[in-house]
Amino acid sequence: MDQTLRILMLEDVPADAALIERELRKAKFRFAAKRVETRDDFIRELQTFAPDLILSDYSLPSFDGFSAMALAKELAPLTPFIIVTGSLDEETAVECIKNGAADYVIKERAVRLGPAIESALEKKRAREAKELAEERLHRSEETFRGIVEAAAEGIWITNREGKTTFVNQTMADMLGYSLQETMNRRIWSFVSEEDRESFRSKLLSRSRTGAERYDVRFVRKDGAELWAIVSASPMFDNNGQFAGSLKMVTDITERKRSEKELAAKAEQLARYNAELERFAYVSAHDLQEPLRTVASFTQLLAQRYQGKLDQDGNRFIQLAVAGCARMRQLIEDLLAYSRVARRPAEVALTDCQAVCTRAIENLRAVIDESAAVVTYGPLPAILADPARLGQLFSNLIGNALKFRGQEPPRVHISADRKGSEWLFAVRDNGIGIDPAHAEKIFEIFQRLHGKQQYSGTGVGLALCKMIVQSHGGRIWVESQPGKGATFYFTLPARS
């Protein structure tokens, strides 16, 4: 052995001690031995020498092996104790073994001493390994229990019949029961009647389906509903047979309550929006008829009494005609806005370049009148609503022509692929926009200029925003006063 054994010998005959040491050397032991003869010396060396092995004679003048064995068991319980004596009857030998001796060796057959020591030390190592394993297991169990009890989630274990074999305190608290009240009850007895049969079927088929995750409604002891996410996994015994299941249970009652409230509010909001959109559409549509009547009679007045009224009369008629024209334009814009809000986009493969060309041709009169130059780079084909896309290009190009500076307008439309979407840009050299108003201009009826400076209803850019959003994109502007503006919008690219 490589280890140096500390051996305490209780022996009153030096020659016998020498015999023992000789046998130890023959057996190739490395050792350091101390010999004592009295009880006091034996106790002292047990405490100070801390032996790895005790070899004790059975009979000494003032002491005996039984007494020494009792002391060793008290002061050094893990140290192997071997009786080495001149003679020992069978009955006494058996009694020594019963009282804790690892073995006994007759001095006349000292050749047995080496194997006896090897056996005793091996048993000691095995005992220490077992105790260490048990200690580690105990610590692991304590650690596991601490984790389980401290877990924020409920932990629920059932056997193959669905009966509860374990729940942690968190799970018991969720249900409002004590730990004892949950034991040996089938788990589905805690489930609401609506979910019970489905839950029972899932649980009993766990051995075939494996791990699963689902929502379930439990019923607390006080009758309240407990919504939970259950993550269930099967457990198997040493023979691979289904033995039950382990379930992690997360309380989502508040989340379900919030979702229900949110769904109710969303439904109510959708209803209000639908009613509002219908009101806007019907109102705008119904306003057209009386407006046409007012506009027609005003124009008749202007024609019939041309030159017959004084300056104020002529001006009043002109204001009435202009007011009717603005009202007609506002109603048409509202109807267009309402149509986009009411109906989903009718998506088809759309050639953006062709749509942009038509929008420019529709604006040809304004382009020629303002000596504008409108250009565009290669534009892609995308999945979009052609009519709405045309309206989008018309509004953005029309705005660039309207809000022009001293120089003739220059407008350029471009598009760049950015991952899963196209980034469009409509750039102009017009009067620009204060960045402080970059979001405000996309709100309906929001105008930055008086109607005497620039015509319009404040609906155009709001309509652009709604069109882009109906395609799943976004729109924004980058600009500085006096330095033109660039309107950007994104639309999904074809995969």
N, C-alpha and C positions, 0 to 999 in steps of 0.2 A: 504494500500500500504506500502511496506517496505521502499521505497525511501522517504527521507524527501524533501518535495516540498518547493522550495523557491517561495513565493507568494508576489507579489508587488500589494498593494491595493491603488488605487487612490480614496480616500474617505475623505470628509471634516467633516463628522459626526461620532465622536467616537462611539456612541451607535450603529450606523449601522455597523461599522467595527466589533464591538463585536458580533453583530448578525451573521455576516458572519463567524467569527471564530467559533462560537458555532455550526453553521451548518456544518462546515468543520470537527469538532471533532465528530459530530454525524455520519458523513459519513465515519468515521474511517481513515481520512487522517492524516498522519504525516507531519507537515509543520512548516516552519519558515516564519513569515509574517512581512512585513514592510509597514507602512501606510504613504502616502504622500498626500499633498493637492495642491501643486503648480507645475507649469510647470518645473521650475528649479530643484526642488527636484525629480520630476519624471524622468527627463533626467539623473540626477546624479545617481540615483539608478538603472536605466536601464543599465548603464555602469559599476557600481561597484558591485551591488548586483547580477546582471545577473540572473534575475528571470526565473523560469520554467513556471510560469503562471502569467497573469496580470488580475486582477479583477478591473474594473473601473466603477465609477458612471458616469451617462450620463451628469448630469448638476452640475457644481461647480461654485462658485462665480467668480473665475478668470480663469477658465479653463473649457474644455468640453470634452466629450468622443470622439467626432470626431477628435479633434486635437490630443488627446492622442493616438488614434489609428494610425494616420498618423505618429507620432513620433516613435511608437513601430514598425510599418512596416519598417521604415528606419533603426532604431538602433537594433532592435531584431526581424527580420522578421519571425523567426521560432517559436517564443513564442506565445502560444495561448492567445487570448484577448477576455475576456467575459465581456459584459456589465451587471452590477448589479445596478438597478435603482429603484426608487420609482414608477415611471409610465413611460410608453413609448407607443406612439400610433403605430398602425400597420405599417403605412407608414414609420415612422422613424426606426422601428425595421428592416424592410426589407432593408432599406438603409444601416443600420449598417452591416448587414450580407453581402451585396454586397461589402462593403468597407473592408471586411476582418475580421469582428468579428466572433469568433467561435460560439457564442451563446449569448442570452440575457436572464436574469432572473429578474423577478419582485420581489422586496424585500418582498412583502406580501406573495409571494409563494416561499420563500427561500429554501423550501424542495427540489426544483428542482436543487439546486446549485450542490449537489453531483453528480447526473447523468450527468449534463451538463459538469462538470469538467472531469469526467471519459471519456465522449465522446470526449471532446476536446483533452485530453492527448492521447487517443487512435489514433485519427486522426493525431496528431503530430508524434507519433511513426511510424504510417504507412507512413507518408510523409517522415520522416527521413530514414526509411528502403528503400523506393522507391528511394530516392535521392542517398543513399549509393549504392544500386544495380545499378542505372544508372551510378554512378561514376565508379564503378567497371567494368561495361560493357564498358564504354568509355575507361577506362585504358586497358581493355582486347583487345578492338578493336584497340587501338593505338599500343599495344604491338604486336598483330597479324599482323597489317599492317606493322610495322617496321620489323618483322621477314620475312614477305612475300617479302617486297621490298629489304631486305638485302640478300635474299636467292641466292645462286650461281646457283640454278636450275631455269628453267622457270616454272611458274605456270599458267595453262590455264584452265578456267572453261567455259563449254558450256552448253546450255540448251538442252531440249529433241530433238530439231530440228538440233542440231549441231552448232547453232549460238553462237559466242563468247559473253560472258557476263562479263568476267574479264580476263586480263592477267597482270602479274607483269612487272616491268620495265626490268628485266632480259630477259624475254621472248620476249618483244618488241625489245630489243637490238639484240637478236639472229637473229630475222627476218629482222632487219633493218627498221622496221616501227615505227611510233609513236603509243602511246597507243590508240589515237582516231581512227587511221586508221585500227586497228584490231577489233574494236567494231562492233557487229552485223553481222560480216562476218562469214560464215560457215567455220569451221576449215579446211575442206578438200580443200578449195580453196587455201590454203597455201602449199598443198602437191604436190609433183611431179606427173606428169601424170602417170608414171609407177606404183606408189603406191596408187593413189587416190581412185580407186574403192575398193581395198582391205581395205584401211583405213576407208572409208565411211561405209562399211559393218560392220567392227569391232565396230565402234563408235555407230551405230544405234542398234546393238545387245547387247550393254553394259548391259542393264537391265536384259538380260537373262544369259549372260556369267560371270558377276561379274568382279572383278579386273583382269587386264591383263597387260602384259609387252611385248613390241615388238619394233623392229627397224623400223624407217620410214625416208624417205627423204623429207624434206621441201624445198621450194624454197624461198630464200631471195628476198627482194625488188629489189636488184641489179642483180637478176637472178642467183646468185651463189647457189650451192647445200649445204644444211645443213643436215647432218646426225644426228639423235638424237635417244636416247632411250626414249620411252614414257611409263610411268607407269600410267595406267588409272583406275579409280575406279568410280563406279556408285554413284549417289546422289539421295535421295528419299525425297518426301515432307512429311508433317505430316500425310497424309493418306496412306503412303507407296507406293505411285505412283512414277514411274521413273521421275526424274526432270532434269536430265542432268548428266554430268560427270566431275570429277576433274582429271587433268592430270599433272604429274610432268615430265618435259622435260629436258633431259641432253644432251648437245652438245657433240657428239662423232665424229665430222667431222675429226679431226686430227688423232684420233685412226683408223678410217676407211681408211684414206689416208695411214697411216703407214702400216696397214694390207694389203692393196692392193699392196704397194711397196714391202713389205716383201714376199707376195705370188709370185709376179713376180720374185723377186730375188731367192726364193726357187725353183721355176720352172726352172729358168735359171741354177741354181746350180745343180739341179737334172739332167738336160740335159747335162751339162758339165761332171758331174760324170759318167753318163751313157756312154758318148762318151769316157771318159778316161778309164773306166773299159773295154769297148769294144776294145779300142786301146791296152790296156795292154794284154788282152786275145789274140787278133789276133796276136799282135807282138810276144808274147811268143810262141804261137802255130806255127806261120810261121818260127820262128827262129830254131825250133827243126830240121827241115829237113836239112838245110845247116850245122847245128852243127853236126848232125849224119854223114854227108858226111866227114866233116873235121876230126872228131874223128876216123872214120873208116880208112881213108887214113893215118892218123898219126900212128895208130896202125899197119897198114900194113908196113909203113916205119920202125917202130921199129922192127917188126918181120923179114923183109927182110934184113935189114942192121945191124942186131945184130952182134956185134963184128967186123964190117967192118968200123965203124966210129971211129974217135978219141974221147977223153973224152968229149970235148965240144959238138960234134955232138950228142952223146948219151944223154948228159944233156939237150940239146935243145929239143930233141924229148920227153924226160920225162916231161919237163915243158909244152910242147904243149898238151900232153895227160892229165896231171893234170889240165891244164887250161880248156880243153874241159869238163872234169868231173865236175869241179866247175860250169862252165856255164850251163851244163845240170841240175845240182842240183838247180841252181838259177832259171832257166826257170820253172822247175817242181814246185818249191815253189811259184813262181809268179802265175802260173796257178791255184794252190790250193787256193792262196789268192784271186785271181780274181773270182774263182767259188763261194767262200763264199760271196764275195761282190755283185755278180750279182744275186744270187738266194736266196730267203727266206728260212729259216730253215724248213725242212719237219718234223714237230713235231709228235711224237708218244710216247706211253707209253714205257719207256726205262729202263731196269735194269742196273743201273750204275755199279753194281758189276760185271755183266757179261761183260760189255764193257771194264771195267778196266782189267779184266782177259785176254781178247783178246789182249789188248794193251801190256800187259806184255809179253805174248807169242810171239808177233811180235818182241819184243826187246830181245828175249831170248839169241841170239848170243852175243849181247853186254853185257848183264847181266852176262853170264857165263865167258866171256873174262875178265871182271873187277872184278869177284868174288863178285858181288853186291848182296845185300839182299833187295828185294822189297816186302813190306807187305801192307795190307789194312784192315781197320776195316769194320764193316757193312756199306754198301753203299745203298742208297735208290733207289726206282723206281720213276722216274719223267717223266714229259712230255718234251721230248727233241728230237733233231735230232740225231739218233744213230751214223751215220757216222761222223758227226762233233764232237760229244762227244768223240768218239774213237780217232779222230785226236788230240783233246785237251789233253786227258790223255797221248797219245803217245809223244806229244811234251814236256809236262812238265816232264814226267818221263825220256825221252831221254835227256833233258837238265841236269837233276840231275845226270845222269850217265856220261855225257860229262864233266861237270865242277866239277870233283871230286878232292879231296885232296890226301894226302898220304895214308890214310886209305881206305879200300874197301868201296864203296858207300853203304849207308843205306838210303832207301827211304820208307816213310810211307804215305799212302793216307787215309784220314778220312773225315767224314761228320757229321755235327751237325745241327739239325733243329733250326732255328731262326725265329720264327713267320711265316711269309708267304713265307719264302725262306729257302733253304739249303745252309749252309756255308761249302764249301769243302776246304781242306788243303792238299798240297803236300809238305811234309817236308823232307829235305835232310841234310847230314853232309858235303857238298861240300865246295868250296872255298869262298862262300859267295859273297855279293854284297855291295858296298858302298851305304848307303842310299841316297847319293846325286844323284845316277843314277837310283833310284827306279822307276821313271816314264819314263826316256829315253829309257830303255830297251824294252818297249812295242811299240816303234815307228819303222816303217819298215826301214830296212837296217841299224839300229843302232847297232853297235857291240862295246863291251868294251875290246875285245882282238883281237890281230892280227890273221890272218888265219893260221900262222905257229904254234901258240900255240893251238888254238882250231878251228876245222873246223866249217863251217856254213855260212849261207848267210845273217843273220840278219832279216829273215822273220818269223821265228818260233813263237816268242812271240807276234809279231804283229798279226799273224794269230790267236793265242790263244785269244787275246783281242777281235778280230772281232767275233770269234765264241761265246764267252761269251756274248758280247753285242747283237748279233743276237737273243739270248734267253732272253734278258731283264735283264741280270745280270751285274756284274762288277768284275774286277780282279785287284789284287795288290800284292806286295811282301813286306815281312818284313825280314830284314837280316842285318848282320854285316860281314865285311871282315874276313875270316878265321873261321867263326862260323856257316856255313851252311846258308840255306835260306828256307823260307816257303812261297810258293805261295798260296794265297787265291783266291777263286772265288765263286760267288753266282749264284744259279740258282733257278727259282721259284719252290715252293713246290706245290703239288696237294692240292686243297682245300678239 
